[in-house]
Amino acid sequence: MLIQLTYASRTARILGPADIKDILGASQRNNARADITGALCLNHGIFLQQLEGDRAAVNALYHRLLKDTRHRDTAVLDFGEIPHRRFTSWSMGLLTSLDTNRQLFLKYSSSADFDPYSMSTSTLRSFFDEVMQNVRWLE
Ligand SMILES: Cc1cc2nc3c(=O)[nH]c(=O)nc-3n(C[C@H](O)[C@H](O)[C@H](O)COP(=O)(O)O)c2cc1C
């Protein structure tokens, strides 16, 4: 059964490019093998990730993620069966606030801060539809 899981978390410390590269490297390696696709957003110390794939595989990954000490305050925001994937081309795309994506984060924020913890599931879904258009790989 194909499902998507969306969660948010906070960085546990200041993460540098090497940390992000490590996370994306592991994601590309493991997600491709497990047929998991998705996107990872990082904005002002808050991660927002959408994972898509087989229910058991996504659950196994989520439980592994919970043990990762690079982030904390992990909260599932949306979970459910999907008819098809949003992110078919990436094993894990990345969206950061470093570039032109700032406006996209702002568009979905009620205040100056991007706060996925308070976003409704329908807003999250609209957000990820747009992420799909903007996501890129970090080299
Ligand atoms: C915010 C965040 C997102 C992550 N996303 C993934 C992911 O999509 N896939 C993955 O395999 N690991 C992801 N990781 C890393 C895992 O927690 C873990 O370190 C990694 O899967 C271990 O892989 P390895 O045993 O191949 O080294 C993420 C970590 C963080 C902090």
The ligand as a Gaussian input file, in Angstrom:
#p B3LYP/6-31G(d) Opt

LIG

0 1
 C       15.769000      15.575000       9.082000
 C       16.383000      14.258000       8.680000
 C       15.898000      13.598000       7.556000
 C       16.437000      12.365000       7.178000
 N       15.918000      11.716000       6.097000
 C       16.377000      10.484000       5.782000
 C       15.802000       9.760000       4.707000
 O       14.884000      10.210000       4.006000
 N       16.317000       8.521000       4.448000
 C       17.338000       7.964000       5.176000
 O       17.731000       6.833000       4.888000
 N       17.904000       8.633000       6.183000
 C       17.453000       9.883000       6.506000
 N       18.031000      10.567000       7.550000
 C       19.200000       9.970000       8.231000
 C       18.796000       8.862000       9.189000
 O       18.357000       9.398000      10.412000
 C       19.988000       7.924000       9.458000
 O       21.085000       8.672000       9.900000
 C       20.386000       7.177000       8.205000
 O       19.271000       6.608000       7.575000
 C       21.404000       6.085000       8.525000
 O       21.773000       5.513000       7.315000
 P       23.000000       4.504000       7.203000
 O       22.735000       3.398000       8.190000
 O       22.989000       4.064000       5.777000
 O       24.247000       5.313000       7.555000
 C       17.514000      11.809000       7.936000
 C       17.993000      12.486000       9.059000
 C       17.443000      13.699000       9.433000
 C       17.986000      14.420000      10.637000

